[in-house]
């Protein structure tokens, strides 16, 4: 494999050296109505315990979220946002003291992002790619934290040309982030599998993931337990592990730099084996 051509990204005390390995983001869902059935709720101790286990199993980022992103979920009110902050802030504050890997906050709302940063979050993960609340980019610039921009087609589905649509969406988000002062190396992109896309479009995105490299950013792939796997295998969320491991291996072969998953231990083995094949030049250097 060629030497990595992306600048490293720093989050807290961690430096992501893109191209050398596939990084793993472990999911800690605090929303009690998570689509994947893993919502923890307000049990801070249980959330912290889960994060510790994921780090021990190989997670290099812990992604904390307090709002369900399942299809059909209604937007939160101001009161709901305060409840979301009450869910995520205590967990992030404890994790920032107890684990060495950076903590990501999964939110598209600047109020939540700001409080999460104060609590110790080191990465912002915006599932609307700055379309809902562009001020998040300003927060990322001021805090010097990386920001993940996801392509979300829930309000503007694409009938045809999903790859071109995703690239255009992400290009706009990247420009918004740059104009807000976010350094180029602090921007990570996510095609947004499962968000307003059909099964065929999701499969096409994974198959053509390498085309997103044209944007010159590291790629995060998040398909863990999603309906695209359930529809192909006809299995409920809790039985989609093998399907996602297959998607992970193919995603790495097609250019994924980080994967966002529920099942860290099994994914770590797949990443290690895939990297040994795909990134053998970078590993040996």
URLINQUI-V722608 format. One record per residue. SS is DSSP state (H for helix, E for strand, L for the rest). PHI is phi in whole degrees, 0 to 359 (NA if undefined). OMEGA is omega in radians with two decimals (NA if undefined). Layout:
# URLINQUI-V722608
((SS,PHI,OMEGA) (SS,PHI,OMEGA))
This chain:
# URLINQUI-V722608
((L,NA,3.10) (L,293,3.09) (L,298,3.12) (L,303,3.14) (L,247,3.08) (L,255,3.08) (L,295,3.09) (L,298,3.08) (E,244,-3.14) (E,252,3.06) (E,227,-3.06) (L,62,3.12) (L,265,-3.09) (E,256,3.04) (E,245,3.10) (E,269,-3.13) (L,261,-3.00) (L,299,3.12) (L,101,-3.12) (L,276,3.13) (L,197,3.03) (L,264,-3.13) (E,269,-3.08) (E,245,3.05) (E,254,3.11) (E,271,-3.05) (E,265,3.00) (E,241,-3.12) (E,268,3.09) (L,263,3.11) (L,291,-3.11) (L,292,-3.11) (L,249,3.10) (L,303,-3.12) (L,299,-3.04) (L,273,3.08) (L,79,-3.08) (L,247,-3.09) (L,297,-3.06) (L,267,-3.07) (L,82,-3.00) (L,271,-3.14) (L,278,-3.08) (H,300,-3.12) (H,301,-3.14) (H,294,3.12) (H,296,3.13) (H,295,3.11) (H,299,3.13) (H,297,3.14) (H,297,3.10) (H,301,-3.14) (H,297,-3.14) (H,296,3.10) (H,297,3.11) (H,298,-3.12) (H,275,3.07) (L,127,3.12) (L,289,3.11) (L,256,3.03) (E,216,3.00) (E,245,-3.09) (E,258,-3.09) (E,258,3.13) (E,227,-3.10) (L,241,3.14) (L,231,3.10) (L,293,3.08) (L,248,-3.14) (L,295,3.14) (L,306,3.10) (L,89,3.14) (L,293,3.14) (L,283,3.08) (L,301,-3.11) (L,280,3.03) (L,278,3.11) (H,301,3.12) (H,296,3.12) (H,296,3.13) (H,298,3.09) (H,297,3.09) (H,294,3.10) (H,299,3.12) (H,298,3.13) (H,295,3.10) (H,285,-2.96) (H,275,-3.02) (H,300,-3.14) (H,297,3.14) (H,293,3.14) (H,297,-3.13) (H,299,3.12) (H,292,-3.12) (H,295,3.12) (H,299,3.11) (H,275,-2.91) (H,255,-3.13) (L,241,-3.06) (L,267,-3.11) (L,277,3.13) (E,293,3.11) (E,253,3.09) (E,255,3.05) (E,254,-3.13) (E,271,-3.12) (L,202,3.04) (L,244,-3.09) (L,244,-3.05) (H,295,3.12) (H,298,-3.14) (H,290,-3.13) (H,300,-3.12) (H,298,-3.13) (H,291,3.11) (H,293,3.09) (H,297,3.11) (H,299,-3.11) (H,281,3.09) (L,127,3.09) (L,296,-3.09) (L,239,3.11) (E,217,3.04) (E,253,-3.09) (E,239,-3.00) (E,255,-3.09) (L,287,3.06) (L,250,3.03) (L,53,3.11) (L,74,3.12) (L,283,-3.11) (L,277,-3.04) (L,213,-3.08) (L,299,-3.11) (H,296,3.08) (H,302,3.11) (H,296,3.11) (H,296,3.10) (H,298,3.14) (H,296,-3.14) (H,295,-3.11) (H,293,-3.11) (H,273,-3.12) (L,58,3.13) (L,253,3.03) (E,296,3.09) (E,227,3.10) (E,260,-3.13) (E,251,-3.13) (E,252,3.07) (L,273,-3.06) (L,237,-3.09) (L,258,-3.07) (L,296,-3.13) (L,260,-3.12) (L,211,-3.09) (L,299,3.11) (L,256,3.10) (L,284,3.11) (L,222,3.04) (L,66,-3.04) (H,296,-3.11) (H,294,3.11) (H,297,3.14) (H,296,-3.14) (H,295,3.14) (H,298,3.13) (H,296,3.12) (H,300,-3.11) (H,292,3.12) (H,298,3.09) (H,297,3.12) (H,296,3.11) (H,299,3.14) (H,297,3.10) (H,298,3.13) (H,295,-3.14) (H,296,3.14) (H,294,3.11) (L,278,3.11) (L,103,3.10) (L,286,3.10) (L,299,-3.11) (H,306,-3.10) (H,286,-3.14) (H,262,-3.12) (E,250,3.10) (E,240,-3.10) (E,243,-3.09) (E,220,-3.12) (L,294,3.06) (L,75,3.10) (L,303,3.10) (L,94,-3.07) (L,257,3.10) (L,76,-3.10) (L,238,3.11) (L,284,3.08) (H,304,-3.11) (H,298,3.13) (H,293,3.10) (H,298,3.13) (H,296,3.12) (H,295,3.14) (H,298,3.12) (H,294,-3.12) (H,295,-3.09) (L,249,-3.07) (H,304,-3.10) (H,302,-3.12) (H,293,3.10) (H,289,3.09) (H,298,3.11) (H,299,3.14) (H,279,3.07) (L,71,-3.13) (L,231,3.02) (E,296,-3.03) (E,247,2.99) (E,260,3.09) (E,244,-3.13) (L,234,3.14) (L,235,-3.01) (L,304,3.08) (L,62,-3.05) (L,282,-3.02) (H,296,3.12) (H,301,3.11) (H,283,3.12) (H,298,-3.13) (H,290,3.12) (H,289,-3.04) (H,265,-3.09) (L,56,-3.11) (L,226,3.08) (L,289,-3.02) (H,306,-3.05) (H,285,-3.13) (H,243,-3.04) (L,257,-3.08) (H,302,-3.08) (H,300,3.11) (H,298,-3.13) (H,289,3.08) (H,297,3.08) (H,295,3.12) (H,297,3.14) (H,299,-3.13) (H,298,3.13) (H,292,3.11) (H,299,3.11) (H,297,3.12) (H,299,-3.11) (L,263,2.99) (L,117,3.12) (L,295,3.13) (L,258,3.13) (E,213,3.09) (E,235,-3.12) (E,256,-2.95) (E,219,3.00) (L,271,-3.01) (L,258,-2.99) (H,288,-3.03) (H,302,-3.12) (H,291,3.14) (H,295,-3.14) (H,301,3.12) (H,293,3.12) (H,296,3.12) (H,297,-3.11) (H,297,-3.14) (H,291,3.14) (H,297,3.13) (H,297,-3.14) (H,298,3.12) (H,271,-3.00) (H,283,-3.01) (L,248,-3.00) (H,299,3.09) (H,294,-3.12) (H,293,-3.10) (H,292,-3.06) (H,279,-3.09) (L,273,NA))
